[in-house]
């Protein structure tokens, strides 16, 4: 089992297995070959071929197997991770703001002036 903190190039022969203990979000890029990936607690397994990538969001065990051919991979920290977290936070904030009912000061002032005339 390996702990990944920086970008690593990995080469797996056909049928080779590798396990990673993930402690933060990772990006896995398949340069060539075909791999099967399962993530602890995940609802599905993934099949990736050369040119495809997968973001692994959380913590836990990740198992990768090279299928039928030698596979070359790159595993590293996601550069976009902070941006994804920011976008999630903005969506949550927007939902909360939409849920509030507010009266604008202009509308409130207009309504009270109408009653005094």
C-alpha positions, 0 to 999 in steps of 0.5 A: 500500500502506498501513500501519495503526496505528490505526482507519481508515475506508475506502471502496472503489468497486466493483472498487477494490483496496486492499493493506495491509502487516500488521505486527500482528494487525488486525480488519477490519469491513465496515460495508456492501457486499461485499468479497473478501479474500486474506491472504498465506500464507493457505489460503483467501480470504474474502468478507465482507458488511456486518456481518461482520468478520475477524481477521487474525492475522499479518504479511504482505500483505492485498489487499481488493477491493470487489465489485459495489458501494461498500463501507465498511470499518473496519480497526484493531488488535484489542482482543481480541488480548491476550486471544486470546494469553492464552487460547492460552497457557492452553490450551498450559499445560493440555495440558502439565500434563495430560501430566505424571504426578504423585503427590500428597503425600497419596497418597505418605504413605498408601502409605508408612504402609501398609507400616510397620504 
